[in-house]
Amino acid sequence: MTTALLIIDVQRALCTGEYECHDIKRVIDTINGLSARARQSGVPVVLIQHNEKDSPFAHGAEGWQLAEGLNTAPGDLRVDKTANDSFYQTNLQKLIPREDFDRLVICGMQTDYCVNATVRQAHQLGYDVELAADAHTTVDNGNMSAEDIIAEHNKDWAQLTGSVARIDVKPAAEIRF
């Protein structure tokens, strides 16, 4: 089984100010632990960045940059995206073709947008997904707290396992590379 680690949208605009996600420092520390273990095992790490014109996520803007404190390495792969789904009109499938990769470990921001869209599309494409239950985050949405949104998505994703691919939701510490 060949695995890749996808780190979605861990960008400065989501780490401070009006878009600051819940428990951001702990989540970044958890992601760093995952990526260190992946790199040690020779597993490709894919850093995905959202790019949106005329916004804090505009390519090259301060908010578009990877978060301070996120550990990266020269060999990490990069994907620039303009939609919630990290596969949509990007080079992600070329970097981790289904013929060569059958398992994706996913973490990042935001739970209810880009992480959700990417988890569901990966599953649809036939990748087995391991979602790091404690390595994704979001913001309160006015109706639900970030903690409740995260818990609800973890529960929903765990129910998506089907005949083509499976989704396992587990703490980052239990994910093996």
WOTAPE-V762899 format. One record per residue. PHI is phi in whole degrees, -180 to 180 (999 if undefined). OMEGA is omega in whole degrees, -180 to 180 (* if undefined). NEAR is the number of other ideal C-beta (glycine too) atoms within 12 Angstrom. Layout:
<<PHI	OMEGA	NEAR> <PHI	OMEGA	NEAR>>
This chain:
<<999	179	16> <-101	-171	21> <-120	168	29> <-133	176	42> <-105	177	45> <-103	176	53> <-112	-170	49> <-99	166	50> <53	175	51> <-84	-172	45> <-119	-174	43> <-56	-178	29> <-62	-180	31> <-98	-176	41> <-112	179	33> <-148	173	19> <72	-172	15> <-64	-179	13> <-102	-176	28> <-60	-179	26> <-79	-179	41> <-61	170	29> <54	-169	24> <-60	-178	33> <-62	180	20> <-63	-179	18> <-63	178	39> <-63	177	35> <-61	179	24> <-66	177	32> <-62	178	44> <-61	176	30> <-64	177	29> <-62	-176	43> <-67	177	39> <-63	179	23> <-66	179	26> <-63	-179	38> <-61	179	25> <-60	-178	15> <-91	180	19> <79	-180	15> <-85	178	32> <-62	176	31> <-110	-179	42> <-112	178	43> <-96	-176	37> <-109	-178	45> <-125	177	40> <-79	-179	42> <-128	-179	29> <-138	-180	24> <-55	175	13> <52	179	10> <-147	175	19> <-61	-179	26> <-98	179	30> <-60	-177	20> <-51	179	21> <90	-180	15> <-68	179	19> <-55	-179	19> <-68	179	29> <-75	-177	27> <-61	175	27> <-62	-176	34> <-61	171	35> <-64	-180	19> <94	176	21> <-80	180	37> <-80	177	25> <-128	178	26> <-138	-178	23> <-57	-178	10> <-83	-180	15> <-63	178	27> <-87	-178	30> <-126	176	25> <-134	175	35> <-107	-177	28> <-129	180	34> <-122	179	23> <-130	179	23> <-61	-178	28> <-75	-178	30> <-66	178	45> <-90	-172	35> <-68	178	24> <51	175	17> <-127	177	29> <-92	-175	18> <-60	-179	35> <-67	176	27> <-74	179	16> <-73	-179	26> <-131	-177	34> <-61	-179	18> <-57	179	24> <-66	-176	12> <-106	-178	17> <-125	179	30> <-120	-178	22> <-137	177	32> <-121	171	49> <-97	-173	47> <-123	176	52> <-153	175	48> <134	-173	51> <-136	-19	47> <-93	-176	37> <-46	-171	47> <-88	178	33> <-122	-172	32> <-69	178	43> <-66	179	46> <-58	-178	34> <-62	-178	30> <-72	177	46> <-58	-177	45> <-66	179	30> <-70	177	33> <-59	178	41> <-61	179	34> <-60	-179	20> <-78	176	26> <100	175	23> <-79	166	38> <-76	-177	28> <-120	167	41> <-114	-179	39> <-98	178	45> <-76	-172	43> <-58	-177	35> <-111	-178	29> <-127	170	44> <-142	-175	47> <-155	180	44> <-157	178	35> <-117	172	29> <-58	-178	21> <-109	-179	20> <96	177	8> <-110	-178	11> <-134	174	18> <-76	177	19> <-57	-180	29> <-60	180	20> <-70	178	19> <-63	179	29> <-61	-180	36> <-62	180	23> <-64	179	23> <-67	177	34> <-57	180	32> <-66	-179	17> <-64	-179	23> <-62	-179	34> <-63	180	21> <-88	-174	16> <-83	-179	26> <-54	-178	19> <-133	-176	15> <-74	-177	8> <-89	-177	17> <-150	-179	25> <-124	173	25> <-125	174	36> <-113	179	28> <-113	-177	35> <-151	177	23> <-59	-179	20> <-54	-178	34> <-62	-179	15> <-92	-179	20> <-84	-179	32> <-110	177	20> <-111	*	27>>
